[in-house]
Every structure is written in C-alpha cells, then in structure tokens.
Amino acid sequence: MFDAENSETLLEVNNIEVIYNHVILVLKGVSLAVPKGGITALLGGNGAGKTTTLKAISNLLASERGEVTKGSILYRGEKVAARNPAELVTRGVIQVMEGRHCFEHLTVEENLLTGAYTRRDGAAAIKRDLEMVYEYFPRLRERRKSQAGYTSGGEQQMTAMGRALMSRPEMILLDEPSMGLAPQLVEQIFEIVKAVNEGEGVTFLLAEQNTNVALRYAHYGYILENGRVVMDGPAAALRENPDVKEFYLGMSDEGRKSFRDVRSYRRRKRWLA
C-alpha cells in the first residue's frame, strides 16, 4: 500500500511560470510535488496547462519556443533546467507524449527496443525487460512483428508506454493516455499503469482530462485551470469534493448535471476566493 506521507519527494515544481514566444504567459505560478512510488494526476480541461507542465519538467519547451521564466524544477533535489531531455532520460525521467508518437515505419518490437537505446547494461538485460513489457502488454507480443503505423490507437498507446518502460525509468510523465481511446481500452491502460506502478515501483505523473478515471487510479491530484493550480489533495478526497463532482465528474448533490448548465463564475468564486 502506497504511503505518501512517508515517501520521499522525487520531483518538486516550485512556482514556475512558462512563456511562449516571449509574450504568451501559459503557466502562472504552478507548484506541485510528486512522491516516489506514487501515481500523481494533473487534471483539467483542454488548454489548462497540463502538457506545458510536463514539457517544462522534461525540458521539451525549447523546441516550441517556450521557456520557464520563473521558479524552479527539482528532481531528487537537483535543478533540471540545465539538463537536456536526453540527460533526463539517463537519470530516469521519460515522457510519453500526447498522441503516442510511435515510429510508424518500424515494427512494434523495433519501437520497444528504441526505448533501450541509452542503456549500457547489455543485451541479456534488455531481452529480459522486453519480456517484462510483453507480460504487461500481452497484446504487443501478438503484434510485435506488425508495423506500428498499422496498429490501433490502443496498441500504439501500449507501444509508447512499453517503449518508455524499456528505458528502465524511475519516473514516467504520461500525457493524456486516454485520448482517442474507447472506454474499455482506457480502463485497460490505467490498469496497466497501476500494475507497473505496483510491480516495478515506477512513479507516474500523468496529465489527464478524464478526471473520473484518473482519480480512481491516482493517489494524489492537482487541478489546473488557465495555467494555475486551483485545487489539490488526495485523490479520494477530490472524488468526494462537491466542486470536483459538479464541474468535472458531472455530478452534484441534486444528481447528474450537464456541464453547459454550470455557471463558471461560481467555480472561480469558490476556488479563487
């Protein structure tokens, strides 16, 4: 059983601001902490700043003309701003991008093996880990010789996650794993996240719009709106919070509501008071 209170903090994001193209302020003082061995969810609607937060951590902003202009990001107590993304991978931090981004012309197995590119522990260890990935993703074993570009969205998401596991990460930044997937596949993906977290001890920080599913599997959650953290807490507490129920789970004390019936000023008044 994961114990957040007695777990060391693996990642700290302290009051960061992110600006794109020198003028567009996207993140406005975001702070969060990710304990080792846990699943932490970064929640919010489209455009809330979830992906930008993950890219700030993995130092992928520069390719999109973005930069962290204030605050700090520490991994194991060390600032990561000076490290490039490849260095972070060798230190155990890897991001699974939104939209899967498999190498379409390679087979599923070739995609998985690219995840081990930075490793120096020998072919036998890599082969063992490939078998480990196939145990978590049995569908990939069946499709291992198929060209990745011709597999389904769910299989591509599994391939992207399996490729990340092949790098032997300590922490995975998982961006919108449910995007474009059928509900049954979403449950399957999150069950695998839970199994990898418990079986391999991999820490997850996942950005997700599907609040309902994310809060069932996460240990702790942060909710972003317009580039700010407006609420955080243990996942179980967030699931029972009346604001979260009403605005993100579609439920209120009076029963299920349509999001279009909700007056957004009430949310801002409650959370930002």
Secondary structure, DSSP 4 states (H G I P E B T S, - for coil): ---STTSPEEEEEEEEEEEETTTEEEEEEEEEEEETT-EEEEE-STTSSHHHHHHHHTT--GGGTEEEEEEEEEETTEE-TTS-HHHHHHTTEEEE-TT----TTSBHHHHHHHTTTT--S-HHHHHHHHHHHHHH-HHHHHTTTSBGGGS-HHHHHHHHHHHHHTT--SEEEEE-TTTT--HHHHHHHHHHHHHHHHHH--EEEEEES-HHHHHHH-SEEEEEETTEEEEEEEHHHHHH-HHHHHHTSSEETTEE--GGGS-HHHHHHHHH-
